[in-house]
Amino acid sequence: MSEFKEVKDDGGPAFPRADVRDTAMGFQVITGWCPGMSLRDYFAAKSMQGDWAAQNEEGSYYTNSIDMEFLVKRAKLYYRMADVMLEARKK
């Protein structure tokens, strides 16, 4: 068994932006890049957002009394959905 975990395709940066600095001469230079969150994280967050919004419309299914095991299972579901969305983009 390998000591390294398999690296998942995270879709790359969802909202990359240049790190720009003003110079003394009055123009801007790019000094680096800020990748932001991955597209996989963004898709997972959108899946969670939709699920939670739908549950709230049906009577606040998610409450503070939900056990951790349930929440972990839901988080894994959102990332599975994100992985499927990334695969669908390739086709």
Salt bridges, closest charged atoms under 4 A:
ASP9 OD2 - LYS90 NZ 3.17
ASP19 OD2 - ARG21 NH2 3.30
ASP51 OD2 - ARG74 NH2 2.70
GLU69 OE2 - LYS73 NZ 3.37
ASP83 OD2 - LYS8 NZ 3.35
ASP83 OD1 - ARG40 NE 2.48
GLU87 OE2 - LYS90 NZ 3.11
